[in-house]
Amino acid sequence: MKRFIIKLLFTIILIGALCTAGYFGWKKFTQVKTEKLHATVSRTLEQSAELCLYKMSYTDIITIKKRAALGLAKSYSIVKYSGIIRAGIKNIDEISFSISEDRKTIEILIPPAELLANDITSQTVFDESQNIFVPIRVQEIFDEIEAAKDDAAKELLAEGFLDDADKRASDYIKQLMLALGFDSVKTALK
């Protein structure tokens, strides 16, 4: 009987030790997978240093007219220009995320979109008449184009250009995370 009790206690201690080792081993293996998943998500997001989400082209015509000497000396210049304005996330490192313990849900905080660039891509002089008494300098033309370019940006911003870029950012990142294997992706603006 004494021998049976010793064998029983030894068996219980052995089963307890195996269960404890199995629990800690299981916990260690799942933690490594979560860390590996964090690294995969970070690497996927960081591959885009800057994320351009919305690009729009615009064209405008500016006219510069000058008069002097009671209207007898006139100069004018008509210039057509085209530009591209881009919106997106300037620094992708500002995106933060958290992954659920079951590794099926990810919550992502996205910084708001901002203007990345507003560039003039072409300009063409349509008509020009210069009078030596009333010259139109090249700098005046550039200043007018720059002012018109800023007005175009303000108009696009008023029409919700950045709101559209925010929506595209959310949709793009959701699709990216679903492709990585997450079942549920929740996005929000910071």
C-alpha positions as CSV (number, residue, x, y, z in Angstrom):
1,M,0.0,0.0,0.0
2,K,2.8,2.4,0.9
3,R,4.5,1.6,-2.5
4,F,1.2,2.3,-4.3
5,I,0.9,5.8,-2.6
6,I,4.5,6.7,-3.5
7,K,3.9,5.7,-7.2
8,L,0.7,7.6,-7.2
9,L,2.3,10.8,-5.8
10,F,5.2,10.4,-8.2
11,T,2.8,10.1,-11.1
12,I,0.8,13.1,-10.0
13,I,4.0,15.2,-9.6
14,L,5.2,14.0,-13.1
15,I,1.9,14.9,-14.7
16,G,1.9,18.3,-13.0
17,A,5.4,19.0,-14.2
18,L,4.5,17.9,-17.8
19,C,1.4,20.1,-17.8
20,T,3.3,23.1,-16.5
21,A,6.1,22.6,-19.1
22,G,3.5,22.2,-21.8
23,Y,1.6,25.4,-20.7
24,F,4.8,27.5,-20.7
25,G,6.0,26.0,-24.0
26,W,2.6,26.7,-25.7
27,K,2.7,30.3,-24.3
28,K,6.2,30.7,-25.6
29,F,5.4,29.5,-29.1
30,T,2.3,31.6,-29.5
31,Q,4.2,34.7,-28.3
32,V,6.8,34.2,-31.0
33,K,4.1,34.1,-33.6
34,T,2.6,37.3,-32.4
35,E,5.9,39.0,-32.4
36,K,6.6,37.7,-35.9
37,L,3.2,39.0,-37.0
38,H,4.0,42.4,-35.5
39,A,7.3,42.5,-37.5
40,T,5.5,41.4,-40.7
41,V,2.9,44.2,-40.3
42,S,5.6,46.8,-39.5
43,R,7.8,45.7,-42.4
44,T,4.8,45.8,-44.8
45,L,3.8,49.3,-43.7
46,E,7.4,50.7,-43.7
47,Q,8.0,49.6,-47.3
48,S,6.2,52.7,-48.3
49,A,8.1,55.7,-46.8
50,E,5.4,58.0,-48.1
51,L,2.0,56.9,-49.1
52,C,0.4,58.9,-52.0
53,L,-3.3,58.1,-52.0
54,Y,-4.9,60.7,-54.2
55,K,-3.6,62.5,-57.2
56,M,-5.4,65.0,-59.3
57,S,-4.4,67.0,-62.4
58,Y,-5.6,70.5,-63.1
59,T,-5.2,73.1,-65.9
60,D,-5.7,76.8,-65.9
61,I,-5.0,79.8,-68.1
62,I,-3.6,83.1,-66.7
63,T,-3.6,86.5,-68.5
64,I,-1.3,89.3,-67.5
65,K,-2.1,92.7,-69.0
66,K,-0.2,96.0,-68.4
67,R,-0.8,99.5,-69.7
68,A,1.1,102.7,-69.5
69,A,1.3,106.1,-71.1
70,L,-2.4,106.8,-71.0
71,G,-3.2,103.4,-72.5
72,L,-1.0,103.8,-75.6
73,A,1.7,101.4,-74.4
74,K,0.2,97.9,-73.8
75,S,1.7,94.5,-73.1
76,Y,0.0,91.2,-72.4
77,S,0.8,87.5,-72.0
78,I,-1.5,84.5,-72.0
79,V,-0.1,81.3,-70.4
80,K,-1.7,77.9,-70.0
81,Y,-0.3,75.7,-67.3
82,S,-1.0,72.2,-65.9
83,G,-0.2,70.8,-62.5
84,I,-0.6,67.8,-60.3
85,I,-1.6,67.9,-56.7
86,R,-1.0,64.8,-54.5
87,A,-2.3,64.0,-51.0
88,G,-1.4,61.2,-48.7
89,I,0.5,60.2,-45.6
90,K,3.9,61.9,-45.5
91,N,5.5,59.7,-42.9
92,I,4.2,56.1,-42.8
93,D,6.0,55.5,-39.5
94,E,3.3,57.5,-37.7
95,I,0.8,54.7,-38.3
96,S,0.3,52.7,-35.1
97,F,-1.5,49.3,-34.7
98,S,-2.4,46.7,-32.2
99,I,-3.1,43.0,-32.8
100,S,-5.6,41.0,-30.8
101,E,-4.4,38.0,-28.8
102,D,-6.0,35.6,-31.3
103,R,-4.1,37.3,-34.1
104,K,-7.2,37.6,-36.2
105,T,-8.1,41.3,-35.6
106,I,-5.9,44.4,-36.0
107,E,-6.7,47.9,-35.1
108,I,-4.8,50.7,-36.9
109,L,-4.6,54.4,-36.2
110,I,-3.8,56.4,-39.3
111,P,-2.5,59.9,-39.3
112,P,-4.7,62.3,-41.3
113,A,-3.8,62.9,-45.0
114,E,-2.0,66.0,-46.0
115,L,-0.8,67.7,-49.2
116,L,2.3,66.0,-50.4
117,A,3.0,68.1,-53.5
118,N,1.6,70.6,-55.8
119,D,3.8,70.7,-58.9
120,I,3.5,72.5,-62.2
121,T,4.1,69.9,-65.0
122,S,3.9,72.1,-68.1
123,Q,3.3,75.7,-69.2
124,T,2.7,77.1,-72.6
125,V,2.7,80.7,-73.8
126,F,-0.3,81.1,-76.1
127,D,-0.1,84.8,-77.0
128,E,2.3,87.5,-76.1
129,S,2.7,91.1,-77.0
130,Q,5.6,93.1,-75.4
131,N,6.0,96.8,-75.4
132,I,9.4,98.1,-74.4
133,F,7.8,100.8,-72.3
134,V,5.6,98.3,-70.4
135,P,7.6,95.0,-70.1
136,I,6.2,91.9,-68.5
137,R,9.0,90.2,-66.7
138,V,9.3,86.4,-66.4
139,Q,9.1,86.7,-62.7
140,E,5.7,88.3,-62.9
141,I,4.5,85.3,-64.9
142,F,5.9,82.9,-62.4
143,D,4.3,84.8,-59.5
144,E,0.9,84.6,-61.2
145,I,1.3,80.9,-61.9
146,E,2.3,80.4,-58.2
147,A,-0.7,82.3,-57.0
148,A,-3.1,80.4,-59.3
149,K,-1.5,77.1,-58.2
150,D,-2.2,78.0,-54.5
151,D,-5.7,79.0,-55.4
152,A,-6.2,75.6,-57.1
153,A,-5.0,73.8,-54.0
154,K,-7.3,75.8,-51.7
155,E,-10.2,75.1,-54.0
156,L,-9.5,71.3,-53.9
157,L,-9.1,71.4,-50.2
158,A,-12.5,73.1,-49.8
159,E,-14.1,70.4,-52.0
160,G,-12.9,67.7,-49.6
161,F,-9.7,66.5,-51.3
162,L,-8.1,65.5,-48.0
163,D,-11.3,63.8,-46.8
164,D,-11.2,61.6,-49.9
165,A,-7.5,60.8,-49.3
166,D,-8.3,59.8,-45.7
167,K,-11.0,57.4,-47.0
168,R,-8.6,56.0,-49.5
169,A,-6.0,55.5,-46.8
170,S,-8.4,53.6,-44.7
171,D,-9.5,51.4,-47.6
172,Y,-6.0,50.8,-48.8
173,I,-4.6,49.8,-45.4
174,K,-7.7,47.5,-44.8
175,Q,-7.0,45.7,-48.0
176,L,-3.3,45.4,-47.2
177,M,-4.1,43.9,-43.8
178,L,-6.7,41.5,-45.2
179,A,-4.1,40.3,-47.6
180,L,-1.8,39.6,-44.7
181,G,-4.5,37.2,-43.3
182,F,-6.4,39.2,-40.7
183,D,-10.1,38.4,-40.5
184,S,-11.1,41.9,-39.1
185,V,-9.4,45.2,-39.7
186,K,-10.5,48.4,-37.8
187,T,-9.1,51.7,-38.9
188,A,-9.4,55.2,-37.3
189,L,-7.8,58.6,-37.8
190,K,-5.4,59.8,-35.1
